[in-house]
C-alpha cells in the first residue's frame, strides 16, 4: 500500500476516515434508545435525507461498475432512468402516505398491521436474503476496485471496509448514516467530475467525442431489437429496448423505494410525509445526471485506451478460448496506474465513499428489521431502550460480518452492474405485489400472502435459471413484473374482512 500511495494520497485517505468516524461517533451520543437509533426521532431535514438517498442509490455499483458499461457498451442504461423517475412520484404519493399513516418503524411492521405477522415474517426474510446478496455484490465490487488500485489482497480490502462501516454505523445509527452519506455523495460526485476533466485535458475533448461517436458509445435510446429472427420473443428478451428498460426502471425502482427497508428507512426519518415526498421526488432529478456522469467516465476511459494502448489491462477469458478486456475492472485499474499524486488519493476516497454509502445503510436497515420485525414479535419481548440499542448494534456487527463473507464468496463473479439487478428480480416482484395489495386494495390475507409470495419467488427463480442457461428467450427484466402480477393476483383471491394487527 505504501508503494502505491504518496504522502499526499495517504493524508487524503486519513482525513476521510477521520471525518466519517467523527460523524458517526458524534451522532452516537444523541441516540436515546433503539427506536431513536432506527428513526432519528423523525426529525431529519429533507435535504439531508435527499443526500442520503442519492448516496445509497449510487453506491459502488454505480461508481465502479457503471463506467464499465460505458466502456464496453453504450449509454442505453439511462433508459432505466425514465421509468425510475416516474416510480419516485408513484412512491411519494401512494406508498409514503400509507407508511406515515401507519406510524411504523419499518415498512414490514406496516404489513403486520395490515395483514398479520405471517406476511411480515415472509417479507422480512425476503428482504434480508435479497439485501445480503445484492449488497454483498456492491461490497465485492468496492473491495475488488481497492485491491486493483493498491495492489493489495482482496481480503485485506474487504476487512477494512467492513470494520470501518461497523464502527461508525454501530455508533451513529440512522443519523450517522444519513450525515456520512452526504459527505460520501459529495466525494464521489466530485471524483467523477475530476476524472473526466483529467482525461479531457489528457487526450482532448474532441478526441473523446470522435472516438465515442465512432464506436456507438453515445447511443442512449433503442426502439428496435438488433437484427434477428426471434419474432415476438426477440422483442421481449432485450433488456436494452426502450419500452422494456422504462418498464423495468419503473417496477424495479418502485420495488426498491417502496418495499426495501434499506431505501425506505431514511424516508421515514423526515418530520412529516410532505418532507419525505420532497426528498424522494427531487432525487429523481439528480439520479439520471449522476448515472450519465459515470457512464461518460467509461466512454472517456475507452477513448483514453484507444489513444494510449495498454497491454497490461486486466483481461477475462471467453468461452471461445479468446480473451477481452475486463470492463468492470478498467476504472480501478486506471486509478491505480495512470493518476498523479493527489488525484489518485481523491479517487481512492471515492471508492471508499461509494462502498461505505451502501454498506452502512444496508447494515442499519438489516439491523432495524431484525430487531423490529423478527426479534420483538417472535420472542414476544419489548426490550427497553438500553437493551434495544445494544441489540441494534449487535445485529449491525452480525450483518456486517455476513456481508463480508458473502462478498468473499462472490469475488470471482462477472457483470457486476447487472448481477445486482438479477438478484433482486427473484424477490422484489413478490414484495411489490404484497405491498400493492395492502396499499391499493382491501383484499388479501395473512395466509394467502405468504403462499403467493413464496410461489411467486420460486417461479421467478426458475425462470431466471432457464434464461441464464439459454433455455428461455425472455429478458430477465420481465421477472419483477411477473412476480408482482403473480403475487398481487393470487393474493387478491383471499379476503379477510378484519385485517389482523401485529
N, C-alpha and C positions, 0 to 999 in steps of 0.2 A: 504493500500500500504506500509506503514512504517513497518507493522508487517511482511511483506513478503520479504522486501529488507534490506540488511545490508548497512552500510555507504559506503562501497566499491562499492556495486552494484549501489547505488544511484549516486555516483560520476561518474561511467562509463556512466550511462544514461545521466547525466547532461552535461558531456563533449561531448557526441554525439550530443545532441540537440544544444549545443553552436556551434559546428563545422558546422552543417547543416545550421543553421540560419545565421552564419557568412558568409558562402559561398554564400548564396542567397543574402544577403544584399550587399556584396562586388560587385557582378556582376550586381546588380541592378543599380549601379552608371554608368555602361557602356552603358546602353540602351538609345539610342538617339530617338527612335520612335517605333511605333508598328511593322514595318517591321523588324527592328533590333531585337526587342523583340522576334519575331517569328523565324527568320532565323539565328541570331547571326552573321549577315553580311557575312555569308558563309565563315567564317574564322576559324572554329573549327578544331583542329588536328584530324586526322583519328583515332588515338589511343584513344582519349577521346570519340569519337563517338562510337567506339567499346565497351568501358567500359559501356557506357550508354545503348547500345543495349542489352548487357548481363544482366545488372541490371534490365531493364524493362521487358525483356523476362522472367527472373526468377520470380520476384515478390513474393507476399505472397502465390500464388497458388503453386509454386514450393517449397518454403521454409517450409511452414506448411502443405500443402496438399499432396505433393509427398511422404513424409515419411509415410503418412497414407496408400498409395498404396503399398509401400514396406512392411509395417507392416501386411496388411491384404491379399495381393495378391502375387505379384512377381515383377520381373524387366522387364516384357514384354513391359512396357511403352517406353523403349529405342528403340523399333522397329520404333516408330514415327520419331526418330532422323535420320534414313536412308533417308526417303523422305524429311525431313526438311533440311538436308544438301544440297541435290540436288536442292531444291527450292531456296536456297540462291544464288546459282550460276545462276539460271534462272533469279531471280530478278536483280542480279547485271548487267547482260549483256543485258537484254531485257527492264525491267521497268525503271531502273535508268537512262539509256541513254535518254529515252523519256522524263522523268521528268526534267532532267537538260537542255535538248534542249529547252523545253517549258519555262524555267526560271520562273516557277510558285512558289508562296509562299506556296501553299498547293497542294496536288495531285488532289483535286476536281476542282481547278482552271484549271488544265490541261484538265479535262473533258469539262469544259466550252469552252475552246479554240478549242477543237477537235469537239465537238458536239453542245453545246449550254447550256443555263442556266437551262433548264428543267432537263437534265441529272445531272448537277451539284447539283441542289437542292435535287433531289431524293437521290443521293449518299451521300450527306452531312447529310440528315436526317437519312438515314440508319446507317451511321457511328455514329451519335450522340446517337441514341437509343441503338444500339448494344454496343457501348463503355460504356455508362452509366450503362447498366445492367451487362456486363461482369466485369467491373472494380469495380462495387459495390459488386460483389461476392468476389473479392480479398480483398476489404476493410473489408467486413464482416468476412472473414477468419482471417485477422490480428487482428481485434478487438476481435473476439472470443478467439484467442490464447492468447492475452494480458490479457483478462478477466480471463481465466483459470489460467494463470501463477501467477497473482497478487491477484486473488480472489476479484476483484472489479467489479462493474456493467459494463455490455456491453456498455451502453450509455456513460459512462464516457470515456471508451477507444476509442469509436468512435469519440467523441468530441475532444480528444487530437490529434488523427491522423489528423483529418480534419483541425483543427485550425493551427497546425504547418505547414502542407503542403501548405495551402493557404498563409501563411505568407512568406515562402521562395520562392515559385513558383511565387507568385504575384510580388515579388521584383526582382528576378533574371532573369525571363524569361527562354528562352531555354538554355542560358549559365549557369544559376544557376541550371537548371535541369540536364544538362549533367555532370557538375563537382560534384554535390552532388551524382549523380548516381554512379560515380566512387568510391567515398568513401563508398557508400552503398554496392556496389558489393564486395569490399574488405572485408567489415564487415561480410556479410552473408556467403561468401565462407569460411572465417576463422572460423565462427561459426560451419559450417558443419564438417570441419576437426577436430576442437577441441572436438566436441561432440563424434565423432567416436573414437578418441583417448581415451577419458574418459571412454566410455563403454568398449572399448577393454582392457583397464587396469583394469576395474572393474570385468569383468567376463571372460576375456581371449579371444584372437583372435580365438583359436581353437574351443572354445565353440560357438562363433558366426557362424563360418564356418560350424560346425557339425549340429547345430540346423537349420540354414538356409537351408542347403542342404537337411536335412531330411524332411523338410516341403515344399520343392519346391520353396523356396523364391528366388533362384538364376536363375530361368528359365527366359530366355530372348526371344528366338525365338519360335514361334509356327506356324508350317506349315500345320497343320490339325486341324479342329474343334474338340472340345470334343465329346465324344461318343453321338450319337443321330441319329434319322431317319428323319431329316428335309430336306434331298435332297439338291438341289441347294441352297435354302434359308438358309440352315444350314451353308453353306459356306459364305453366304453374311451377316448374322446377328451377326457375332462375330467380334467386333472391334479389338480383340487382335490377330487375324491371321496376319501373317507377311505381306502378299501382301495387305491386307486391310489397315493395320497400315501404311505401307510405302506410299501407295497412299494417304491416309488421311494426313499423315505428309507432303507430297509434296503440296497437294492442300491447306491445312489449313495454312501452312507457307507462301505459295505464296500469299494467300489472306491477311494474317496478315501483311506481309512485303511490299506488293505491293498495297493494297487498303485501309489500315487503317492508317489514319494520325498520330495516336499515335506512331506507329513504324516507319513510313516513315519520320516524321518530322525531326528527328535527322540526318537521312542520307542526308537530303537536306541542312545541315549546313556545309558540307565539302567544301573546296575551289574549287574542281572540281569533275567530275564523277569518275575519277580513284581512288581518295582517298575514295570516298563513296563506290565504289565496294570493295576496300580492306577491309574496316571495316565490311561489311556485310558477305563477304566470310570467313574471319578469325573467325567471331562469330560462324560459323558452327562448327569449330574445338573445340570451348570452350563449347558450349551448351550441347553436349552429355555427356562429363565428369561431368559437373555440375549436370545434371539430375541423372546420375549414383551415384554421391556423396549423394544426398538426398534420393534416393531410398535405398541406403545402410544404411543410417541413420535409415530408417524404419525397415530394416531387423535386424539391431543391437538392436533396441528397442524391436522388437519381441523376440529376443533371451534373452534380459535382463529380460523381464517379464515372460519368460518361466523358468528362473532360480530363479527370485525373484517375486513370485506371489504377486499381489496387488488387494485385493478385492474391493478397493475403486476406481479402474479405471473407467472413465466415460463410461456409458453404453447407448445403444439405444434399444428401443423396436422393435421387428419384427412383421410382420402381423400375424404370427402364435401364438403370445402371449408370445413367448420366448424373450430373450434379448441376445445381444452380445456386445463386446467391441466397442465403437465408435472410429474407427480407425483414423478418421480425427482429433480427439482431444487428441490422445495419446502423440504426440510430445510436445505440450504446457503443458500437464499435467506432463510429465517427467521433463520439465524445472522447473516448479513451485514446484515440490515435491522432486526431487532427487538431483539436482545440488548444489554444495557448493557455498559459497560466492565468488564473483569474476567471476566465470564461469557462474553463473546464470545471473549476470549483463551483461556479454558479449552476452549471448544468448537472453536476453531481448532486447538488442540493435539490434541483428539480426532480431528479429521480427519487430521492428520499422523500420529498414532499408528496409526490404522486402516490408513492406506496403508503405513506402514513395516512393520507387523506381517506383512503378506502379501508385500511386496516383498522384504524381507531374506531370509525363509525360502525364497522361490522362487529367488532368485539363488544361495543356498547349496546348495539341492538340485540345481539345474541344473548348477552347477559340479562338485559331487561326482560326479554321474552322468556328466558329460562326461569327467572325469578317470579314474574307476574303470572305467566300462563302455564307453568308446569309445577314449580316448587310449591307455591302457595295453595292452588286448588287441589293438587294431588295429595299433599300432606295435611290439608285442612288446617294449615297453620299460618296465622298472620304474624309475621315476625315484627319485632319492634324496630324503631328507626336505626338503632346502633347495629343490631344483628342483620337487618336488611341491607344496610350499607356495606357491611363486611361481606355478606353473601354475594352482593353485586360484584365486588372486587375479586372474590374467589372465582366466580364464573368468568370474569374477564380473563383471568390468568389461564383458566382451563381452556377456554375457546382460543386464546392466543396460541397456546401450545398445539392445539388440534389443527389450527390453520397452518402452522409451520410444518407439521408432519405431513399434511395432505399436499402442501406445496412441494415438499421434497419428493413425494411420490409422483408428482406431475411434472418434474423438472425436464423431462425429455419430450414433452408434448409440443405439437406444432400448430400453426394457425391460431395464434394467441387470441386475436380480437374476436374471431367467430366462435372459438371454443367457449367463451364466457356466455355468449348468446345461446348456444346449443344446450348447455347445461340447464339454463333457465327454461328452455322450451318444454321440458318434461313436466314441470310442476306449476309454472306460472299460469297456465291456462286453467288448471283446476282451482288455484287460488282466486283468480279473477272471476271465474264462474260463480263461486260461492259468495264472494263479496257483492257481485252484481245482484245475485239472488236476494241477499239480505238487505241491500240498499234500495233496489228498484221495485221489489215485489213484496207481497205479504205471504208468499208461499215458502215452502221448504221446511225441512225438519232435521233434527239433530242426527238421527239415524240415516236418513236419506242423503244428507250432505256428505258424510264421510264415505258412504258407499260410492256416491257419484265422484268424489274427489279421487279416491283410490283407483277406481276403474278408469277414470279419465287419464290419470298419470300413467297407468300401465299401458293404455292404448298408445299414448304419445311416445313412451319409451320403446315400445315395439315398432312403431312407425319410424322412429329415428334410427333404430338398428337396421331396418330394411333400407332406409335411404343411404346410410353410411356405407353399407355393404354393396350398394348398387342394384338392389333387387326392387326398388321402388323409385320411379322417376318423378318424385314430388319434392318441391322445395321445402327444406326443413322449417322455413319461416312460417309455414301454414300450421305448424304443430300447436302453437299457442292458441290460435283461433279455433282449431279443432278441439283442444282441451277445454277451452272456455265454453264453446257451444254444447259439448257433451255434458259437462258438469252442470251448467245452467239448465239445460233441457231436462236431463234426468232428475236433477234435484227438484225441479218445479213440479214433478209428478207427486211428490209428497206434500202434505199440508198439515200443519198444526195450528189450530185456532189460537192457542195461547202459547206464545213463544216462551221457552224456558229462560230462566235467569241464571247467571253464574253462581 
